[in-house]
Amino acid sequence: MWTPNKPSHWLLLVLVVLFLVTYFGLLTWGRVHDALEALAGNPAGAQVFHAKVDRADAIFMVFMFLMLTPLAVVAAVGLIAFAGA
């Protein structure tokens, strides 16, 4: 049953809308891509992109970043709440 007062419903709604917006290409990572291209064009930054990194390693790093970021946010909020109490 839909109750508009539950924050979990609003969070789920926001996540679904965000997924649909990115799926249909209305929100892209274009700026990040442009920044990476600019970094790769720099002589100092080009060395980073020539390092041998397997695709599996890159996928693992992105997956771990996506999985650990919410935990870090929860820990930071908990630390702030603990300090405030």
N, C-alpha and C positions, 0 to 999 in steps of 0.2 A: 504494500500500500504506500502510495506517495505521501510523504509528509514533508512539506517545504522547510521545516525547521531543522532537519537533520543535516549536519555538515557533510556527512559521507555521501549523501545524494548529490549535493552540489559539487563535491570533488569529482565524483564519477561523471557527472554531466560535463564538467570542464574538460576532463581527460578525453571523453568521447568527442567533444567538439574539436579539441586540439588535434586529435588523431585524424578526424575527417578533413580538417583544414590542411594539414600537412599531406594527407593522402591525395587530395585533389590539386595540390601544388599551389595553393593560395598563400602558404607560408613556406619559405624555402631557407636553405642554409647558404644562400648565395653570398652573403657578406663573409661568412667563414671561409668559403671556397676562395673568394677573391683575396682574403688576407693570407691564406696558405700559399696561393700562387705568388703573391708579392714576396712572401718570406722565401719561397723557393728560388725566386729570381735574384735575391741578394747573394753575393758571394759567401758571406758568413753563414747565412741560413741554408745554403744549398748543400752543405756537408751533412746536415741532419737528414735531408731527403735522399741522399745517396747511400745511407746506411742500410744494411740488409735487414729487413724486417719482414717476416713471413705474414701472410694474410691471416693465418690463424692467430698469431700473436696480436695483430692489430684488432681483430674482432674480440679477442679475450680482453684486451685493455679497454675497449669501448664498453663491453658488457660489464666489466667490473666497475668502471666509472659510473655507469647508469645505475648499478645496483647499490653502490656504496654511498652515492651522493645523498639519497634520502636519509640514510642512517646518520650521516654526518650532520644533516640539518636537524634531525630529531635530537641528536646529542647536543648540538649548540643551543637549541631551544630549551632543552632540559637543564643545561648548565646555567642559562640565563634565569630560568624559573627557580632553580636551586639557590642561586646567588640572590635573587630577589626575595626569597622567603627568609 
